[in-house]
Amino acid sequence: MTQLPPPTRAARPQNAATNEYDDGPFTFRPATKDGHTASVAIQGPSGSGKTWTGLCVASGLAEGRRFGVIDTERGAAALYVNDLSVAFDTLPMRRYDPRDLQKALAAAAERRYPVVMVDSLSHFWSGADGTLDQVDHAKSKYGGNKFAGWKDGTPMQNAMIEALMAYPGHVVVTMRSYTDWVLEKGQPVNKGTRVEQRRGIEFEFGVAAEMDASNRLTFIKSRCPAFRGLVLNQPHGARDIAKPYLDWLRDGAKETDPSIWVAAAMSPEATVDSLLALYRDVEAASALASPLMHPETKHPTNLGDLIKERGLALTELDAAAPEFDLVVGAGDVVEQTVPVPPYEV
């Protein structure tokens, strides 16, 4: 009996499947508003009305549904619980590690809040264990070089903002601001106000506005044409901001349900190819960073990592499946299957 020699092939490098996700093709698709949600940032000094205005905007975006507030302001939002027509839940926080905000957003997504409000986002920059503290802690790894500490701080900050922008619902944040004084020729010069967060962060949001001590709101950035150059005195957040913003977003657009993506990722019928295609669809919707609780482990994760995890697990199963060879007997031809020895690396 003569046995045909088993195939010899190199094992697939472990990172090859990962690269299929991370190094995808550059594919243009038709432009659409489908699935876009509102993101509003309101900044201002203490007493300008940020929290109340933010709550009103959130209640308008929620359209009668209960929403969630991530509270760093020692319960300030809860003081208005009887002043709104919409109920809301609060999550008090006393530690402001940017990674903790990602976990809080995942918890909010698990509760399926249509709107999440962060009051305020400034704490995750300059509060205890915020980004600035993370940079200060990290500098010891680089010989006390604080500038080098940003190698750790910047990715944390960026991941936090990505999770916030990819929340599967509407987002409202407040941020503290202060007067920026600069010494010029020995004299203090007022350079206007500066937000207490990463410089330029307001431009991450679809709509950004600044409030002053007179409760006057000025839009400083807006993708929504209705707000460009607009100034509102003591604005009604639900009527003046939430409604026109929603009307514009929904004009010619379809809403999407991220839970459908999660169900597709966890489906028993999912394949390596279907998961890779799903990843591309979610990527095109800018939703890879959408925070969620892992359906099995109940640990915070995001939609992109969940899909990739499932895809790589199926890839490993396929690679571990036994191969078969054909054995040809002398005389009569008999087909018989036997497992092929392990691949040669």
C-alpha positions in Angstrom: 0.0 0.0 0.0 1.4 3.4 -1.0 0.4 6.5 1.0 0.5 9.8 -0.7 2.8 12.2 1.3 0.9 14.6 3.6 0.9 18.2 2.7 3.5 20.5 4.1 2.6 24.1 4.8 3.5 26.8 7.2 1.1 27.7 9.9 -0.8 31.0 9.4 0.9 33.8 11.4 -1.3 34.6 14.4 -1.5 38.3 13.5 -2.5 37.7 9.8 -6.2 37.6 10.7 -5.8 40.6 12.9 -4.4 42.5 10.0 -7.5 41.7 8.0 -9.4 43.8 10.4 -6.9 46.6 11.0 -5.6 47.0 7.5 -8.9 47.0 5.5 -9.4 48.3 2.1 -10.1 52.0 1.4 -13.7 51.8 0.2 -15.8 54.8 -0.7 -19.6 54.5 0.0 -22.6 56.7 -0.8 -22.9 59.6 1.7 -25.8 59.3 4.1 -27.1 60.7 7.4 -28.3 57.2 8.5 -27.5 56.4 12.1 -26.0 59.8 13.0 -26.8 61.0 16.5 -26.6 64.4 18.3 -23.5 65.4 20.2 -23.7 68.6 22.2 -21.0 70.3 24.3 -21.8 73.3 26.5 -19.0 75.1 28.2 -18.9 78.0 30.6 -17.8 79.4 34.0 -19.5 78.4 37.3 -23.0 79.8 37.5 -23.5 80.2 33.8 -26.3 77.6 33.6 -24.4 74.7 32.0 -26.0 71.9 34.0 -29.6 73.1 33.7 -29.3 73.8 30.0 -27.6 70.5 29.4 -30.4 68.7 31.2 -33.0 70.5 29.1 -31.2 69.6 25.9 -30.9 65.9 27.0 -34.6 65.8 27.9 -35.5 67.1 24.5 -33.3 64.6 22.7 -34.7 61.8 24.9 -38.2 62.6 23.7 -40.0 61.5 26.8 -37.7 58.6 27.6 -35.6 58.2 30.7 -31.9 59.1 30.1 -28.7 58.8 32.1 -26.4 61.4 33.7 -22.8 60.6 34.5 -22.3 63.0 37.4 -18.9 64.4 38.6 -20.4 67.6 40.0 -21.4 66.2 43.4 -25.1 65.6 42.6 -25.7 69.0 40.9 -27.9 67.5 38.2 -30.1 65.6 40.7 -31.2 69.0 42.2 -33.3 69.6 39.0 -35.1 66.2 39.1 -38.5 67.8 39.9 -38.0 70.6 37.3 -37.9 68.4 34.2 -40.8 66.6 32.6 -38.5 63.7 31.8 -37.1 61.3 34.4 -33.4 60.6 34.5 -30.9 58.3 36.4 -27.5 59.4 37.7 -24.2 57.6 38.1 -22.1 59.6 40.7 -18.4 59.4 40.1 -15.5 60.3 42.4 -12.6 59.1 40.3 -12.0 60.4 36.9 -9.7 58.0 35.1 -10.6 58.4 31.4 -10.9 54.6 31.2 -13.6 54.8 33.9 -15.7 57.0 31.7 -15.5 54.3 29.0 -16.8 51.8 31.5 -19.6 54.2 32.6 -20.6 54.7 28.9 -20.7 50.9 28.5 -23.0 50.6 31.5 -25.2 53.4 30.0 -25.4 51.5 26.7 -26.3 48.3 28.6 -29.3 50.2 30.0 -30.1 51.4 26.5 -30.4 55.1 27.5 -31.3 57.1 24.4 -29.2 60.0 25.7 -26.3 60.1 28.1 -25.1 63.4 29.6 -21.7 63.9 31.2 -21.7 66.6 33.8 -18.9 67.5 33.6 -16.2 66.3 31.1 -13.6 68.6 32.7 -13.0 66.3 35.6 -11.7 63.6 33.3 -9.0 66.0 32.2 -7.9 67.8 35.4 -9.7 66.0 38.2 -8.3 63.2 40.4 -6.9 60.4 38.2 -7.9 62.4 35.1 -5.7 62.6 32.0 -3.3 65.2 33.5 -2.8 63.0 36.6 -2.3 59.9 34.3 0.5 61.8 32.5 2.1 62.8 35.8 1.9 59.2 37.1 3.5 57.9 33.8 6.5 60.2 33.8 8.3 58.0 36.3 8.5 55.3 33.6 10.4 57.8 31.5 13.0 59.1 34.0 10.7 61.9 35.3 10.1 63.3 31.8 6.6 64.6 31.9 6.5 65.3 28.2 7.2 61.6 27.6 4.3 60.8 30.0 1.9 61.8 27.2 2.8 58.6 25.5 0.5 57.0 28.1 -1.9 59.9 28.6 -2.8 60.7 25.0 -4.0 57.2 24.0 -6.2 57.2 27.2 -7.7 60.6 26.3 -8.2 59.7 22.7 -9.9 56.3 23.5 -12.2 58.1 25.9 -13.3 60.7 23.3 -13.8 57.9 20.7 -16.1 56.0 23.1 -18.0 59.2 23.8 -18.5 60.0 20.1 -19.5 56.4 19.3 -22.1 56.1 22.1 -25.2 54.3 20.6 -27.4 57.3 21.3 -27.3 61.1 21.8 -24.5 62.7 23.9 -24.5 65.9 25.9 -21.5 67.1 27.9 -20.8 70.2 30.0 -17.3 71.6 30.5 -15.9 74.2 32.8 -14.2 77.2 31.3 -12.1 80.0 32.8 -10.7 83.4 31.9 -7.3 82.9 30.2 -4.9 85.6 31.5 -1.5 86.0 30.0 1.3 88.3 31.1 2.5 90.5 28.3 5.2 93.1 29.1 4.5 92.6 32.8 0.8 93.3 32.5 -2.0 90.7 32.6 -3.9 90.5 29.4 -7.4 88.9 29.1 -7.2 86.3 26.2 -10.8 85.3 26.6 -12.1 82.1 28.0 -10.5 78.7 27.7 -12.2 75.3 28.3 -10.9 73.1 31.0 -10.3 70.1 28.8 -7.9 69.2 26.0 -7.5 72.3 23.7 -9.8 72.1 20.8 -12.0 69.4 22.2 -15.2 71.3 21.5 -14.7 70.7 17.8 -15.2 67.0 18.3 -18.9 67.6 18.8 -21.6 68.2 16.3 -22.7 71.3 18.2 -20.6 73.3 20.7 -21.8 76.4 22.6 -20.5 78.7 25.3 -22.5 80.2 28.1 -21.7 83.3 30.1 -22.6 84.6 33.6 -25.8 86.2 32.1 -27.0 82.7 30.9 -26.4 83.8 27.3 -25.5 81.0 25.0 -23.3 81.5 21.9 -22.8 78.7 19.4 -19.1 78.5 18.6 -19.3 75.5 16.3 -22.2 73.8 14.6 -22.7 71.2 11.9 -26.4 72.0 12.1 -27.0 75.1 9.9 -29.8 76.4 12.2 -27.3 77.3 14.9 -24.5 79.0 13.0 -23.8 82.5 14.3 -26.8 82.2 16.7 -26.9 83.7 20.2 -29.7 82.7 22.7 -30.5 84.5 25.9 -31.6 82.1 28.6 -32.2 79.3 26.1 -34.8 76.6 26.5 -32.7 73.6 25.7 -35.4 71.2 24.5 -37.2 73.7 22.3 -34.3 75.9 21.1 -31.6 73.3 20.7 -32.8 69.6 20.8 -35.8 69.9 18.5 -34.1 71.8 15.5 -31.0 69.5 15.9 -33.1 66.3 15.7 -35.2 67.7 12.8 -32.0 68.3 10.8 -30.5 65.0 11.6 -33.6 63.1 10.6 -34.2 64.9 7.4 -33.8 62.1 4.8 -32.1 59.7 7.3 -32.9 56.3 8.8 -32.2 55.5 12.4 -30.0 52.4 13.1 -30.2 50.0 16.0 -26.7 49.0 17.2 -28.2 46.0 19.0 -28.6 44.4 15.5 -24.9 44.5 15.0 -24.3 42.9 18.4 -26.7 40.2 17.6 -25.0 39.5 14.3 -21.6 39.4 16.0 -22.8 36.8 18.5 -24.9 34.7 16.1 -24.1 31.0 16.1 -24.4 31.2 12.3 -21.6 33.8 12.1 -18.6 32.9 9.9 -15.2 34.4 9.5 -16.2 36.1 6.3 -19.5 37.4 7.7 -17.8 38.9 10.8 -15.2 40.6 8.7 -18.0 42.1 6.5 -19.9 43.1 9.6 -16.7 44.8 10.9 -16.5 46.8 7.7 -20.1 47.9 7.9 -19.7 49.1 11.5 -16.4 50.8 10.6 -18.2 52.7 7.7 -20.8 53.8 10.3 -18.0 55.2 12.6 -19.3 52.9 15.3 -16.3 50.6 16.1 -15.7 52.4 19.4 -19.4 52.1 20.5 -19.1 51.2 24.2 -21.0 48.1 25.4 -21.0 45.3 28.0 -19.7 42.1 26.6 -22.7 39.8 26.2 -20.9 36.9 27.8 -18.3 38.3 30.2 -20.3 41.4 31.1 -17.0 43.4 31.0 -16.8 46.8 29.3 -15.7 46.5 25.7 -16.6 48.1 22.4 -18.4 46.9 19.3 -15.3 46.7 17.1 -13.3 44.6 19.6 -16.3 42.3 20.1 -16.6 41.6 16.4 -12.9 41.1 16.0 -12.8 38.8 19.1 -15.4 36.6 17.5 -13.8 36.6 14.1 -10.4 35.7 15.4 -11.9 32.9 17.6 -13.6 31.4 14.5 -10.3 31.8 12.5 -8.4 29.8 15.2 -11.1 27.1 15.2 -10.8 26.8 11.4 -7.1 26.5 11.6 -7.3 23.8 14.3 -9.8 21.7 12.3 -8.2 18.3 11.3 -7.2 17.8 7.7 -7.6 14.5 5.8 -5.5 12.7 3.2 -6.2 10.0 0.7 -4.7 6.5 1.2 -4.4 4.3 -2.0 -4.1 0.6 -1.4 -2.3 -2.0 -3.6 -4.6 -4.0 -5.8 -8.1 -2.9 -5.2 -8.5 0.9 -4.8 -9.7 1.7 -1.3 -10.4 5.2 -0.1 -9.6 5.7 3.5 -9.3 8.9 5.5 -6.7 9.5 8.1 -5.8 12.7 10.0 -2.8 14.6 8.6 0.1 15.2 11.0 0.4 18.7 12.5 1.5 21.4 10.1 5.2 22.0 9.8 6.1 25.6 10.9 
